Structures are given as C-alpha cells and as structure tokens.
Amino acid sequence: MQLGRINRLTIARLTAPGAYLFDLQGNEVLLPKKYLLPEHIEGAEVSVFVFKDSENRIVATTEIPHILLGDFTYLKVIHNNPFGTFVDWGLDKDLMVPYGEQTHKLEEGEIYLFTLRYDNATDRLFGSMRVNKLLEPCIEDIANKEVDLLICEPTKLGRNVIVNNRYAGLIFQNELTKSISRGERLKGYVRTVRTDGKLDISLEPTSFEKYDQATEKIYALLKSNPRLEFSDKSDPEEIRKHLGMSKKTFKQAIGKLFRWKKISIFPNHIELK
C-alpha cells in the first residue's frame, strides 16, 4: 500500500474499531468503523485512501481527498501555527504545509496552488507550494492534441496552466477566448511544444475543427434567438467575452453560415433566415 494514493485492499478481519485491510505483501491498515458499509465483509476488496492520522498511525478512509500524491490543485488555508500552515484537503485531519515548503506568506481563508508530496525520512505526507520543480519538460509529440488543464495564476503574457498534471503551459492573452478562474479544470489544445518543454495552449481546437464548432455554436444560438447583435465589424473583445471565440473564428463561422444561406449579415447584427 502507498501513502497518498488510492489503494485496492482486501478486508482481512472485522473488529470493534473497524476493518483491518491487507495488501499483497501482508501489510495491514485499519479502516475505521464509521467508513464501513454492509457489503464490507471479510474477503471483500475495497478502494481506500491511505495516510497518517494525528497520532502518526497509518489509517485508511473511503473518503477521497481533494488531492492525491503528485497531483496539483488549489486548497483553502485553514490556519497557521508555529510549525506550518494547515489547509483543507477534504479529510477530517487537515494537511500541513511546512513553512519551508511555502513560497510566500499564506493568508487564512485564501486559496493557493499546492502539490502533495511524501517525505521518506519521516514517512509522512505534506503539502508544498514548490510546484515548478515537479513539473516536467514535455518531450511528447502532442501538438494540436486535446489536453486537461488546471488554470493557475495570471501573468503579463496571459495565464499559466498545468497540462495533463505534468507540464507547464501558458495561454497567451490573445488566446483567452472566455473568462476563466484559477483552480478551474477544463479542456484545452496544445498549439506549440517549445524547445524548453513548456507548452503554448489554446482554449480552441487548433485545426479546422474549431471553425466547425464555432459554426455549430452560432447556429444553435440563432435558432433560440433569431438575431445576434454581432457582425464582422463588432469589437473583438465583445465577441470574445460573449461568444467565447476570437473574431477571426467568428468571421469564419458566419461566413460559412452565409454561404450555406442560413443567415443574413447586416452592419451591426446577423439574423437567421
């Protein structure tokens, strides 16, 4: 079994405190009684998260925390004490972030980006803000591929993201086709794999697929409301804000709908035919 991960373990025996689970090597861990269900009988397999309690005992829970070992996510600060900061990771016992793993002062009630790490010396899990040293340079050929994004902090150039829980990426300002918030998880597309292994990311597909999606979206909007107050002369930021696409994509989409004789284009709006 491994601390910080979801383990598939077998119930060895049921006792008053709960069920003792074992792995293939014969290691045991207690699943407290409050987590037991009627189907949890001897010999049954159960998926549990394994960590250490406040008395440094290995314990299992069927609750799934907000973060697993090696993952990245935003967590809320609960309180500070002389040893570190405690954050809410979805379990009864809060996760400690030692001061040495903090990159700046943490305010109670605020959310920050953390990763979950394991310390071999103490055999304990801990939170860390030192995220960048754990992100890998990308050596995969994933240009134009769809990827999973964790939205991070804004920069002068755009918005930092973590890609596929492994790589550092950036959405440039002109690629921000919709409003996004830190901590949000969504799909994106790799525009470029840079020589340093970092990724340039787009929120729209980087091929003709994005024009097809935009065409379908505008046509669906017009079917519910036959007039849209946008045209090829509209402000790019207004198009980006309200329709979630660049002006170039918008013009490509309405041009296609016009050629299909689905819409009429006017100086300040478009209408469904």
N, C-alpha and C positions, 0 to 999 in steps of 0.2 A: 504494500500500500504506500501511497505517496502523499505527504502533506501538501495541501493547497490544490489538490485535484479531485475530480470525481472518480471514486473507486468502485468497482463492481466486486462486492464481497459476499461471503456466504455466512448465514446465521449458524453458529456452532451450537449455542445453547441459550435458553431463555432463563433469566434470573429476576429477582426482585428489582434491582436497579435498572434492568433493561436487557437488551440482547447483546451477546458477545459475537462479534463478526471475525472471520479469519480470512487471510489471503492464501495464495498458493504456496507461500513459504511457511505458513503456520503462524504468522504474526496475528495478534488479536487486538481488537479495539472495541470499546463499549459504545453501543448506540443507546442513549438514554431512553427510558420507558416512555417519555412524553412523545417520542417520534414513532413509536410502534403502531402498526396497523394490524387489523385482523389477519391479513394474508402473510404477515411476518411470522412464519413458523420455522422450526428447526429444519435446516437444509435448503431453505429458500435463499435466492440471491437478491441483493438489494443494492441500489446505487446510492452512495453516501459521499459527502464531503468530509475530509479528514483534516483536523487541525489540532491545536493545543489549547486547553482551557486556561483559566486564570491561575490554576494551581500547577501548570506545566504538565498536565496529563494529556496524552493523546486521546481524542474523543471524536466520534462520528456524528453527523447530523444529516437528515434527509432534506434540510433546507439548502437552497443553492445561494451562495453569496453573490454580490454584485460583481465580483472579480475573482478569477482563478489565477493560479501560478503562471507568471509570464505574460498575463494579459494587461491591457491598459484601459482605464476608464476614469471618469470624473466621480469623486466621492466627496461627501459633505463632512466638514470638520465639526466634531462634537465638542472637544475641549482640549486644552493644553495642560500639561503638568511638568514637573522638573525633568522628566525622563524623555518626553517627546509629545507628540500630538496624537490624539485618538480620532479616528474617522469611522463613519458608519459604512460598513460593507455588507449590511443585510443580515448579520447574525447577532445573537444576544450579546456576545462579547465583542466590543469594538476592536478595530485593527489599529495597532500602534505604528506610527511613523517616527522613527528616531530623529532627533534634531540633525544628526549627521547626514540623513537622507533627505533633508529639506533644502530647497534651493533659495527660499526666501521665507519671510515670516508668514505664518498662516493665521487667518482670522476665523474665529468661531462662527459657524453658520454659513460660511462661504464654501464653494466647491472648487476643487483643484484636480489636476490630472495626476494620477498615480499609477504605479505598476506594483504587482505583488511579487515579492522575492522570498527566497529561502536562504537562511544562514546556516551553513554546515557546522560552524563552531558551536552554536547554541541549539541547533536543531529546532529552530523556530521560524515562523513566517513573519514578515514585516512589510510595511508599505514603504514605497520610495518615490520621490519626485524626480529621480535621476533617470529619466525616460530615454533621453537621446543616446546614452551609451548602450542601451539594449536594442535599439533599432538597427537593423541590418542594411547594408547596401544591397540594392536589388540587382541580381545577376540573371533573373528570368527574362525571357522574351515575352513581356506582357503588354507591349504597346497595343493600343486600341481595345484592350480587354476590359470587361466589366470587373470591378473590384469593390470590396467592402471598405467603407470609410468611417473613421471616428473623427468628427470635427473638433479641432483644437483652437488655439488662440489666433486672433487676427495679427497680421503684420502689415508693414507699409506696402508690401507687394501683393498681399492677398490674404489667404487663410491657410494656416498649417493644418495638415491632416495626418493621421496614421492609417496606412493602407494595409489591408489584409492582416492586421495585428502584427505586422513585421517591419514595414518600411516607412520612411519619412517621405511625405509628399507635400505639395503646395498647389492650391487652387489660386491662380492669378486673378487679380481684381476683375479683369475683363471676362473671366470665365464664371464669375459669381452670378449665375442667371436666376437665382432665387434666394430668399432670406434663409440663412442657416444659423444655428446656435451651437456653442461649444457643448460637447457631450452628446450631440446628436449623432445617430448612426444612420447612414444611407448608402446608396449605391453611387458609384462614380465610374469614370473611364480614364485609363492611362493614355495621356496624349504623348508623353515622351519619357523614356528612361535615360536619365542623364549619365554622363561618364562617371560621376561620383556615386552612382547608385541611387540617387534620390529621384523622385518621380514628379512630373508635372501632370496635374489631374484636371479633368473637365467634368462638370456635372451633366453634360450631354454626351451622347454617343459621338465618337469622333469620325464616323463614316456617314454615308447617305442615310443610314438608319435614323439619325436624329431628325432629318427633314421629314421622313415618313411619320415619325412620332409627333412632330410639331403640326403636320398637316392634319392628322387624326384629332389632335387636341383642339385645334381651332375649329374644325368642322363640328366636333361634338359641342363646343361652346355655342356655336351659331345655331345649332339645332335646338338648344334650350333657350337661346335668346337670339333672334334672327339678325341682330345688329350689334356690332362691336365698335367701340369708339377708338379704333386704332387703324392706321393705314401706313403705307410705305413712307409717309412723311412724319410719322409720330416720333417722339423723343425716345432714343434707345433705352434710357433708364426707366421710362414709364413702361415700355414693353417688357423689359427685364423684370421689373417689380411686379406687374400684374399678370403676365403670361408665363413667366419663368423660362424665357428663351432670349437669345440675342436678337438684335434687329436683323442681322443677316439671315438667321434661321427663319425668322418671322416672314421676311420678304420672299424667301424661297418657298415657304409653305403657302402663302396666299397667292403667289404666282402660279403654283401648281393647281390650287383650287379654282383660280380664274380660268386657266387653260381647260380645266375639266368642265367649265361653265357651271360651277357650283355657287360662285359668289360674284357680286359686283363690287368694284373698288371705287371709292369716292375719295376726294382730297383729305377728309378727316375721319372716315369710317369705312367699314366694309359691311356688306349685307348678304344674307343668304338668298339665293334665287329661288 
